[in-house]
């Protein structure tokens, strides 16, 4: 009986994805017809996040990391918008670009060449690092990963990347998607050296409670929430959901770690944003001893 239930759930899930893909494609065509799929740079906020990092080597003074997330390409983010986003990223002259997932929603094959072409234009000396979002897994991680790799992204699936400046190192870790149970923080910590400044990418912001207690990271970067897309004056984020109840938008202090939840660059389910513009985050690192009080 359980096998029959699993088969029914799988069939129903696939039917639901196909239906949503049809709706998504139809809305995209309608917006194009109405001329409402254009890039406007004023739609996007550039948020600066300077951080003082204990133990950061002087060689990394002024190191710039661009964080984007939740592209949901093929929904609100069209090829023109993504190329505009990439242009804004390159204007900031990043050393590194990181992305915390949900590259797509319900459509992949039709849009993959466009997304690859746009993301390949990112210009950062230390490249582009990323983790997967729940939508990337739901549509099929085995399908999405090759597309992102062709676009020039290095995926940190419970892995660690070391960035060097001479003998000095900065570590960027990534935990795979929490929503689908693919995260393995133990594996990350096993691969991460015991010393040296480290930050971690995690799609779901509330995972910060897990990473902070390790006392190994100075920063977690996340998305997932879209900032709730609606922020009411005096109330704050209107919507809080699974894995973004505690840290839905912006900067938080979790133990000795900074958690930053980006509003993302795309939208999902509904296109409305209120007091919550799409966001590109520019993180600039400073060694503690070089920052004057």
CORWO-V892258 format. One record per residue. N is the residue number from 1. RES is the residue in three letters. NEAR is the number of other C-alpha atoms within 8 Angstrom. Layout:
# CORWO-V892258
n=N res=RES near=NEAR
n=N res=RES near=NEAR
This chain:
# CORWO-V892258
n=1 res=UNK near=4
n=2 res=UNK near=5
n=3 res=UNK near=6
n=4 res=UNK near=7
n=5 res=UNK near=8
n=6 res=UNK near=8
n=7 res=UNK near=8
n=8 res=UNK near=8
n=9 res=UNK near=8
n=10 res=UNK near=8
n=11 res=UNK near=8
n=12 res=UNK near=8
n=13 res=UNK near=8
n=14 res=UNK near=8
n=15 res=UNK near=8
n=16 res=UNK near=8
n=17 res=UNK near=9
n=18 res=UNK near=9
n=19 res=UNK near=8
n=20 res=UNK near=9
n=21 res=UNK near=10
n=22 res=UNK near=8
n=23 res=UNK near=8
n=24 res=UNK near=12
n=25 res=UNK near=11
n=26 res=UNK near=8
n=27 res=UNK near=9
n=28 res=UNK near=12
n=29 res=UNK near=8
n=30 res=UNK near=8
n=31 res=UNK near=10
n=32 res=UNK near=9
n=33 res=UNK near=7
n=34 res=UNK near=6
n=35 res=UNK near=7
n=36 res=UNK near=7
n=37 res=UNK near=12
n=38 res=UNK near=8
n=39 res=UNK near=7
n=40 res=UNK near=8
n=41 res=UNK near=7
n=42 res=UNK near=5
n=43 res=UNK near=7
n=44 res=UNK near=11
n=45 res=UNK near=9
n=46 res=UNK near=8
n=47 res=UNK near=8
n=48 res=UNK near=8
n=49 res=UNK near=8
n=50 res=UNK near=8
n=51 res=UNK near=8
n=52 res=UNK near=9
n=53 res=UNK near=11
n=54 res=UNK near=7
n=55 res=UNK near=8
n=56 res=UNK near=13
n=57 res=UNK near=9
n=58 res=UNK near=7
n=59 res=UNK near=7
n=60 res=UNK near=11
n=61 res=UNK near=10
n=62 res=UNK near=7
n=63 res=UNK near=10
n=64 res=UNK near=12
n=65 res=UNK near=12
n=66 res=UNK near=13
n=67 res=UNK near=14
n=68 res=UNK near=15
n=69 res=UNK near=17
n=70 res=UNK near=17
n=71 res=UNK near=14
n=72 res=UNK near=14
n=73 res=UNK near=15
n=74 res=UNK near=14
n=75 res=UNK near=14
n=76 res=UNK near=12
n=77 res=UNK near=15
n=78 res=UNK near=11
n=79 res=UNK near=11
n=80 res=UNK near=10
n=81 res=UNK near=12
n=82 res=UNK near=13
n=83 res=UNK near=10
n=84 res=UNK near=11
n=85 res=UNK near=8
n=86 res=UNK near=12
n=87 res=UNK near=9
n=88 res=UNK near=9
n=89 res=UNK near=12
n=90 res=UNK near=11
n=91 res=UNK near=6
n=92 res=UNK near=7
n=93 res=UNK near=9
n=94 res=UNK near=14
n=95 res=UNK near=11
n=96 res=UNK near=13
n=97 res=UNK near=14
n=98 res=UNK near=12
n=99 res=UNK near=12
n=100 res=UNK near=18
n=101 res=UNK near=16
n=102 res=UNK near=15
n=103 res=UNK near=13
n=104 res=UNK near=13
n=105 res=UNK near=14
n=106 res=UNK near=11
n=107 res=UNK near=12
n=108 res=UNK near=9
n=109 res=UNK near=6
n=110 res=UNK near=6
n=111 res=UNK near=10
n=112 res=UNK near=9
n=113 res=UNK near=8
n=114 res=UNK near=8
n=115 res=UNK near=12
n=116 res=UNK near=12
n=117 res=UNK near=9
n=118 res=UNK near=12
n=119 res=UNK near=12
n=120 res=UNK near=8
n=121 res=UNK near=7
n=122 res=UNK near=11
n=123 res=UNK near=8
n=124 res=UNK near=12
n=125 res=UNK near=7
n=126 res=UNK near=8
n=127 res=UNK near=12
n=128 res=UNK near=13
n=129 res=UNK near=12
n=130 res=UNK near=14
n=131 res=UNK near=17
n=132 res=UNK near=16
n=133 res=UNK near=15
n=134 res=UNK near=12
n=135 res=UNK near=11
n=136 res=UNK near=15
n=137 res=UNK near=12
n=138 res=UNK near=7
n=139 res=UNK near=11
n=140 res=UNK near=8
n=141 res=UNK near=10
n=142 res=UNK near=6
n=143 res=UNK near=8
n=144 res=UNK near=12
n=145 res=UNK near=9
n=146 res=UNK near=8
n=147 res=UNK near=10
n=148 res=UNK near=11
n=149 res=UNK near=10
n=150 res=UNK near=8
n=151 res=UNK near=11
n=152 res=UNK near=10
n=153 res=UNK near=11
n=154 res=UNK near=10
n=155 res=UNK near=10
n=156 res=UNK near=14
n=157 res=UNK near=9
n=158 res=UNK near=13
n=159 res=UNK near=11
n=160 res=UNK near=12
n=161 res=UNK near=8
n=162 res=UNK near=8
n=163 res=UNK near=9
n=164 res=UNK near=8
n=165 res=UNK near=8
n=166 res=UNK near=6
n=167 res=UNK near=5
n=168 res=UNK near=8
n=169 res=UNK near=12
n=170 res=UNK near=11
n=171 res=UNK near=13
n=172 res=UNK near=12
n=173 res=UNK near=15
n=174 res=UNK near=15
n=175 res=UNK near=17
n=176 res=UNK near=15
n=177 res=UNK near=16
n=178 res=UNK near=13
n=179 res=UNK near=8
n=180 res=UNK near=7
n=181 res=UNK near=6
n=182 res=UNK near=8
n=183 res=UNK near=9
n=184 res=UNK near=9
n=185 res=UNK near=9
n=186 res=UNK near=6
n=187 res=UNK near=9
n=188 res=UNK near=14
n=189 res=UNK near=8
n=190 res=UNK near=7
n=191 res=UNK near=8
n=192 res=UNK near=9
n=193 res=UNK near=7
n=194 res=UNK near=5
n=195 res=UNK near=4
n=196 res=UNK near=10
n=197 res=UNK near=14
n=198 res=UNK near=12
n=199 res=UNK near=12
n=200 res=UNK near=12
n=201 res=UNK near=16
n=202 res=UNK near=17
n=203 res=UNK near=16
n=204 res=UNK near=14
n=205 res=UNK near=18
n=206 res=UNK near=10
n=207 res=UNK near=10
n=208 res=UNK near=10
n=209 res=UNK near=8
n=210 res=UNK near=7
n=211 res=UNK near=12
n=212 res=UNK near=13
n=213 res=UNK near=7
n=214 res=UNK near=7
n=215 res=UNK near=9
n=216 res=UNK near=9
n=217 res=UNK near=13
n=218 res=UNK near=12
n=219 res=UNK near=11
n=220 res=UNK near=16
n=221 res=UNK near=16
n=222 res=UNK near=15
n=223 res=UNK near=18
n=224 res=UNK near=14
n=225 res=UNK near=15
n=226 res=UNK near=14
n=227 res=UNK near=16
n=228 res=UNK near=14
n=229 res=UNK near=16
n=230 res=UNK near=13
n=231 res=UNK near=13
n=232 res=UNK near=10
n=233 res=UNK near=5
n=234 res=UNK near=4
n=235 res=UNK near=7
n=236 res=UNK near=7
n=237 res=UNK near=13
n=238 res=UNK near=9
n=239 res=UNK near=7
n=240 res=UNK near=10
n=241 res=UNK near=7
n=242 res=UNK near=5
n=243 res=UNK near=10
n=244 res=UNK near=13
n=245 res=UNK near=9
n=246 res=UNK near=6
n=247 res=UNK near=11
n=248 res=UNK near=13
n=249 res=UNK near=13
n=250 res=UNK near=10
n=251 res=UNK near=8
n=252 res=UNK near=8
n=253 res=UNK near=8
n=254 res=UNK near=10
n=255 res=UNK near=6
n=256 res=UNK near=8
n=257 res=UNK near=12
n=258 res=UNK near=11
n=259 res=UNK near=15
n=260 res=UNK near=13
n=261 res=UNK near=15
n=262 res=UNK near=18
n=263 res=UNK near=17
n=264 res=UNK near=16
n=265 res=UNK near=14
n=266 res=UNK near=14
n=267 res=UNK near=16
n=268 res=UNK near=9
n=269 res=UNK near=4
n=270 res=UNK near=5
n=271 res=UNK near=7
n=272 res=UNK near=7
n=273 res=UNK near=8
n=274 res=UNK near=9
n=275 res=UNK near=8
n=276 res=UNK near=11
n=277 res=UNK near=11
n=278 res=UNK near=11
n=279 res=UNK near=13
n=280 res=UNK near=15
n=281 res=UNK near=12
n=282 res=UNK near=13
n=283 res=UNK near=12
n=284 res=UNK near=12
n=285 res=UNK near=13
n=286 res=UNK near=15
n=287 res=UNK near=15
n=288 res=UNK near=10
n=289 res=UNK near=5
n=290 res=UNK near=7
n=291 res=UNK near=8
n=292 res=UNK near=4
n=293 res=UNK near=2
